[in-house]
Amino acid sequence: MRLGLCQYDIAWEDKEANKRRIEELVAARPRREEIDWLVFSEMCLTGFTMDAELAELSDADRSFFAGLAARLGCNLSYGGVEGGCNKLITLDREGRRVSEYAKIHLYSFGEEDKHYRAGSSPVIFELEGLRVAPAVCFDLRFPYLFWSQAPRVDLFLVVAAWPARRAEHWRGLLYARAVENQAYCAGVNRLGREGKLEFSGGSACFDPLGKVVADSGSAEGICLAELPLDPALVARTRERFPFLGERRDLGWG
């Protein structure tokens, strides 16, 4: 499974402009036929707005992503709002929905909890033999969410609107979630500005031993992972270093 991480400067609260930008980036990507799974960031059509009504996905928005997945023949994940929840949605190669996850940890420092409803349950789904646990932005700061799922997961997928001033936290936490859980951990962030906040991208993927598989840096566009995601590598790593079995449940969460 070759992962494509798409980061771009999101036009604030302008869904149609962002759809056009996505189409431009896809068209400009060489070797796009090699992408098995294309991932976009949190609230990728609006930016991290607190206007829940505007952010709510329409049938046209869902059709856009479904059509894109089918046209490219790749799996696709994107961030958007449904039913007042900040979600990460995943589609298969024909544009059919295979998973949806509602963000559990809302960012109260930014008053997200005053405008959106929190999810209540973690999610694990399988995509072409890969066991996946999705997460959204602030979830990344809560390791128990990842620890509790780790034995049944090959890849943690995180989408975000993570500010540049805490870019070191973003990269460090993605790396930590990969190494401590002996699983792949991929994160897709945005670029650009929202008011006083700047976003520097830094979308990346780490393998179960912490090796960099994909690194977008601060470039706009689609970064293709150097190697396919391989669940056998996760199994070999855990067999060689059986650390997960030594964990103790001390009441996480």
C-alpha positions as CSV (number, residue, x, y, z in Angstrom):
1,M,0.0,0.0,0.0
2,R,1.7,3.2,-1.2
3,L,0.5,6.2,0.8
4,G,0.1,9.7,-0.7
5,L,0.1,12.6,1.8
6,C,-1.5,15.8,0.4
7,Q,-0.9,19.1,2.2
8,Y,-1.8,22.5,0.8
9,D,-2.7,26.1,1.8
10,I,-6.4,25.8,2.6
11,A,-8.6,28.7,1.4
12,W,-10.4,29.8,4.5
13,E,-14.1,28.7,4.5
14,D,-14.1,28.4,0.7
15,K,-15.1,24.8,-0.2
16,E,-15.1,25.3,-4.0
17,A,-11.7,27.0,-4.0
18,N,-10.2,24.1,-2.1
19,K,-11.8,21.5,-4.4
20,R,-10.1,23.3,-7.3
21,R,-6.8,23.3,-5.5
22,I,-7.1,19.6,-4.8
23,E,-7.7,18.9,-8.5
24,E,-4.7,21.0,-9.4
25,L,-2.4,19.2,-7.0
26,V,-3.6,15.8,-8.2
27,A,-3.1,16.8,-11.8
28,A,0.4,18.1,-11.1
29,R,1.5,15.0,-9.3
30,P,3.8,12.7,-11.3
31,R,3.4,9.0,-10.9
32,R,0.0,9.5,-9.4
33,E,-1.0,6.0,-10.6
34,E,1.4,4.7,-7.9
35,I,-0.7,6.1,-5.1
36,D,-2.8,3.4,-3.4
37,W,-4.2,5.7,-0.7
38,L,-4.5,9.5,-0.8
39,V,-5.0,11.3,2.5
40,F,-6.0,14.9,3.1
41,S,-5.9,17.0,6.3
42,E,-8.5,17.9,9.0
43,M,-11.5,20.0,7.7
44,C,-9.7,20.1,4.4
45,L,-12.4,22.0,2.5
46,T,-12.8,24.9,5.0
47,G,-9.9,25.1,7.4
48,F,-10.4,24.7,11.1
49,T,-13.4,26.9,11.3
50,M,-15.7,27.2,14.3
51,D,-18.7,27.8,11.9
52,A,-20.1,24.3,12.2
53,E,-22.9,25.0,9.8
54,L,-20.6,26.1,7.0
55,A,-18.2,23.2,7.7
56,E,-20.9,20.5,7.5
57,L,-20.3,18.3,4.5
58,S,-22.9,18.5,1.8
59,D,-23.9,15.7,-0.7
60,A,-21.8,17.6,-3.3
61,D,-18.8,17.6,-1.0
62,R,-19.1,13.8,-0.4
63,S,-19.6,13.2,-4.1
64,F,-16.5,15.2,-4.9
65,F,-14.3,12.9,-2.9
66,A,-16.1,9.8,-3.9
67,G,-15.6,10.8,-7.6
68,L,-12.0,11.6,-7.0
69,A,-11.3,8.2,-5.4
70,A,-13.1,6.3,-8.2
71,R,-11.4,8.4,-11.0
72,L,-7.9,7.8,-9.5
73,G,-8.6,4.2,-8.5
74,C,-7.2,4.8,-5.1
75,N,-8.4,4.7,-1.5
76,L,-9.0,8.1,0.0
77,S,-9.3,9.7,3.4
78,Y,-10.3,13.3,4.2
79,G,-11.4,15.4,7.1
80,G,-14.8,17.0,7.3
81,V,-17.8,17.7,9.6
82,E,-20.9,15.5,9.7
83,G,-23.7,15.7,12.3
84,G,-21.7,18.4,14.2
85,C,-18.7,16.0,14.6
86,N,-15.2,16.6,13.3
87,K,-14.5,13.4,11.3
88,L,-11.9,11.5,9.4
89,I,-13.7,9.6,6.6
90,T,-12.1,6.9,4.5
91,L,-13.3,5.6,1.0
92,D,-12.2,2.6,-1.0
93,R,-11.0,2.7,-4.6
94,E,-14.5,2.9,-5.9
95,G,-15.5,5.8,-3.7
96,R,-17.5,3.7,-1.2
97,R,-17.2,4.7,2.5
98,V,-15.4,2.1,4.6
99,S,-14.9,4.0,7.8
100,E,-15.7,7.2,9.7
101,Y,-14.2,8.3,12.9
102,A,-15.4,11.3,15.1
103,K,-12.7,13.2,17.0
104,I,-12.8,12.3,20.6
105,H,-10.6,14.9,22.2
106,L,-11.9,18.4,21.2
107,Y,-9.5,21.3,21.4
108,S,-11.0,23.4,24.2
109,F,-8.1,25.9,24.1
110,G,-9.5,26.9,20.7
111,E,-13.1,26.5,21.8
112,E,-13.8,23.5,19.5
113,D,-15.8,22.0,22.3
114,K,-18.3,24.9,22.2
115,H,-19.1,24.4,18.5
116,Y,-18.7,20.6,17.8
117,R,-19.8,17.3,19.4
118,A,-17.1,14.9,20.6
119,G,-17.0,11.3,19.4
120,S,-17.2,8.6,22.0
121,S,-15.5,5.6,20.5
122,P,-12.2,4.7,18.8
123,V,-12.4,3.0,15.5
124,I,-10.4,0.3,13.8
125,F,-11.0,-0.8,10.2
126,E,-9.2,-2.9,7.6
127,L,-8.2,-1.6,4.2
128,E,-6.6,-4.0,1.8
129,G,-5.1,-6.1,4.6
130,L,-3.9,-3.2,6.7
131,R,-5.5,-2.7,10.1
132,V,-6.0,1.1,10.6
133,A,-6.9,3.3,13.6
134,P,-7.8,6.9,12.6
135,A,-7.3,10.0,14.8
136,V,-7.8,13.7,14.4
137,C,-5.3,16.4,15.5
138,F,-5.6,16.9,19.3
139,D,-6.2,13.2,19.7
140,L,-2.4,12.8,19.1
141,R,-1.6,14.2,22.5
142,F,-3.4,11.4,24.3
143,P,-1.3,8.3,24.1
144,Y,-3.8,6.0,25.9
145,L,-6.0,6.3,22.8
146,F,-3.2,4.7,20.8
147,W,-2.0,2.3,23.5
148,S,-5.4,0.8,23.9
149,Q,-5.7,-0.1,20.2
150,A,-2.1,-1.0,19.4
151,P,-2.2,-4.8,19.5
152,R,-4.9,-4.7,16.8
153,V,-3.4,-2.0,14.6
154,D,-0.8,-1.8,11.8
155,L,-1.2,1.9,11.0
156,F,-2.3,5.0,13.0
157,L,-3.6,7.7,10.6
158,V,-3.8,11.2,12.0
159,V,-5.2,14.3,10.1
160,A,-4.7,17.7,11.6
161,A,-4.6,21.5,11.5
162,W,-1.5,21.7,13.7
163,P,0.1,25.2,14.1
164,A,3.7,25.9,13.0
165,R,4.6,27.2,16.5
166,R,4.2,23.6,17.8
167,A,5.6,21.8,14.8
168,E,8.2,20.0,16.9
169,H,5.4,18.6,19.0
170,W,3.6,17.3,15.9
171,R,6.6,15.5,14.5
172,G,7.8,14.2,17.9
173,L,4.4,12.8,18.8
174,L,3.9,11.1,15.4
175,Y,7.4,9.5,15.9
176,A,6.6,8.5,19.5
177,R,3.2,6.9,18.6
178,A,5.0,4.8,15.9
179,V,7.9,3.6,18.1
180,E,6.0,3.1,21.4
181,N,3.2,1.1,19.6
182,Q,5.5,-0.7,17.1
183,A,3.2,0.4,14.2
184,Y,3.2,2.8,11.3
185,C,2.1,6.3,12.2
186,A,1.2,8.7,9.4
187,G,0.1,12.3,9.9
188,V,-1.3,14.8,7.3
189,N,-1.3,18.5,8.2
190,R,-2.1,21.7,6.3
191,L,-0.2,24.7,5.1
192,G,-1.0,28.5,5.1
193,R,-2.6,30.9,7.6
194,E,-5.8,31.2,9.6
195,G,-5.9,34.6,11.2
196,K,-2.9,34.8,13.4
197,L,-2.1,31.1,13.1
198,E,0.5,29.8,10.6
199,F,0.6,26.1,9.5
200,S,3.8,24.6,8.2
201,G,2.7,21.2,7.0
202,G,5.2,18.5,8.1
203,S,3.0,15.7,6.9
204,A,5.0,12.5,7.5
205,C,4.9,8.7,8.0
206,F,7.1,6.7,10.4
207,D,7.5,2.9,10.3
208,P,7.3,0.6,13.5
209,L,11.0,1.3,14.2
210,G,10.8,5.0,13.7
211,K,12.2,5.1,10.2
212,V,10.9,7.9,8.0
213,V,8.7,6.4,5.2
214,A,7.4,9.8,3.9
215,D,8.2,13.4,4.7
216,S,6.5,16.3,3.0
217,G,8.5,19.0,4.7
218,S,6.9,22.4,4.0
219,A,6.2,21.8,0.3
220,E,2.7,22.0,-1.1
221,G,1.6,19.0,-2.9
222,I,1.3,15.2,-2.7
223,C,4.2,13.3,-1.0
224,L,4.4,9.7,-2.1
225,A,5.8,7.3,0.5
226,E,9.1,5.8,-0.4
227,L,8.0,2.2,0.5
228,P,4.7,0.5,0.6
229,L,3.1,0.1,4.1
230,D,3.7,-3.6,5.0
231,P,1.8,-5.2,7.9
232,A,4.4,-8.0,7.9
233,L,7.0,-5.5,9.1
234,V,4.7,-4.6,12.0
235,A,4.4,-8.4,12.9
236,R,8.1,-9.0,12.6
237,T,9.0,-6.0,14.7
238,R,6.6,-7.1,17.5
239,E,7.9,-10.6,17.3
240,R,11.5,-9.6,17.6
241,F,10.8,-7.0,20.3
242,P,7.7,-8.2,22.2
243,F,7.3,-5.1,24.2
244,L,3.5,-4.7,23.9
245,G,3.0,-7.8,26.0
246,E,4.8,-6.2,28.9
247,R,2.4,-3.3,29.2
248,R,0.3,-2.9,32.4
249,D,-3.1,-1.4,32.5
250,L,-3.0,1.3,35.2
251,G,-6.3,2.8,34.3
252,W,-5.4,4.8,31.2
253,G,-7.8,7.5,30.2
